[in-house]
Amino acid sequence: MYKVHIGVEIHCALRTKTKMFSSAFVAQNQDPNTSLDIIDLALPGYLPTINKKAVEYGILVCDALHCTIDPVLRFDRKNYAYPDLPKGFQITQQFYPLGKNGYIMIEGQKIGIERVHLEEDTAKMIHHSQSTLLDFNRCGTPLLEIVSAAQIHSVDQACAYVKSLQQKLIYLGVTQGRMDKGQLRCDINVSLSQNPSQLGDKVELKNLNSISHIRQALDYEIQRQSLLLDQHKKIEMQTRRFDEKTKTTILLRKKETQKDYRYFPEPNLPIIHLDKSWIQEIISRQPHDPKEILDILKKQGIDEKEAQSLLTQKDLTDFYFAVIKYTERNRDVLHLLLNDVRNQMKSHAISLPDIDPRRFAWIVDQKEENFSTNRIRQWILALLNGESVETQIQKAKEEQPHVNRIEEWIRQVCDANQQSIDDYRQGKKRALSYLVGQVLKVSRGQADPALVQKMLQERLNREKEEAE
């Protein structure tokens, strides 16, 4: 048996408005090559400037990972030629990272964090059969690289490490952290050895963009290296990529050394001494650790799966706690946030800080007035869209006694006309008209036909969904 040694490098796209060293806006689904400026394209005559917000985010992460923060901010050049790098070098922090010697607890084990450093992203290459296109929108986006020690010794532990770090970064508010969007990219170094205290020659697996790919790539690579060692063959230091179709890793290139990059201090950026009081002021904004929040949610009766789902979005989590200050219906609040609100946020540009949590809680509490969950959902969506919900609710309260009578008449008619209900579900529209007529007959003309049809359709559709 061989001892597995795994180290993880996380590249986290920071949630800043502008790029790391230029004033261009960070691209948010813009057309290709529209969110850039002369610095991103390496045109001569202009000097880079450091993004202050990116440095603040870096300090937050360093503190959350128990790193020693370097009070002197310095950058270096990493020199290499590639189409996605117009300058011919990347600005990074090779010699003096922002943070070092930290750790994170994973399943009761302390995993060391060797370094946390700031750098800029490259352009995006889009490969076609006969050509490769370049989109420079991503070029210069602020990145935070987090490098773990090779203290992870199983595939499960590696996946748990990435998930835990992803959750922590999202909850800190420094990134949206979506691996499928490239906001969190993962490189993994893996080596095998017979001596548990010694590392073998490592192989780097590049650009793994999901937990499942991490698991599959590691499973294959550990098996591949084990077979080579069984045959007394040497493991070559190399860089490999994961092939989604074959579920195997494929050689990209032989492993480079640091000398290949000819690192040297960045001459176009000054050395900046960070004020200790400024660092402490940033650290004081540190939110609760996600694990603490998870424990609080569990004590409120929220199951772990729902709690974990909430914690994937810090703005939703913050809004949840803001709302439950004004209502005891925390489970109703949670379900509305995880379903209706989250879906609305995906399809519309909704900012939760613009929504009054007291009004949200007041709408949720209308359930005590015997309004249906469906009605509550409609009012919540109206609130998100900026509509006057109070007027709608007041009108509904005035109609409530009448509505209650109609519901009773509909119940009587449905109980006595199952065949017509079956016909309606089979697509016979006349069946609905017949049922409406029967309700009007039972009500002796007191019910509003339009309201009866609306309520009858809602009931039949709801029963159909429940049956499915």
ABEGO torsion letter per residue (X at the ends): XBBBBBBBBBBBBBBBABBAABABBBBBGBBBGABBBAAAAGBBGBBBBBBAAAAAAAAAAAAAAGBBBBABBBBBBBBBBBAABAAGBBBBBAABBABBGBBBBBGGBBBBBABBBBBBBBBBBBBBAABBBBBAAABGBBBBBBBBBBABABAAAAAAAAAAAAAAAAAAGABAGBAAAGABBBBBBBBBBABAABBBBBBBBBGBABAAAAAAAAAAAAAAAAAAAAAGBBBBBBBBBBBAAAGBBBBABBBBBAAAAGBBBBAABBBBBBBAAAAAAAAAABBBBAAAAAAAAAAAGBBAAAAAAAAABAAAAAAAAAAAAABABAAAAAAAAABAAAAAAAABBBBAAABBAAAAAAAAAAAAAGBBAAAAAAAAAAAAAGBBAAAAAAAAAAAAAAAAAAAAAAAAAAAABAAAAAAAAAGBAAAAAAAAAAAAAAAGGABBAAAAAAAAAAAAAAAAAAAX
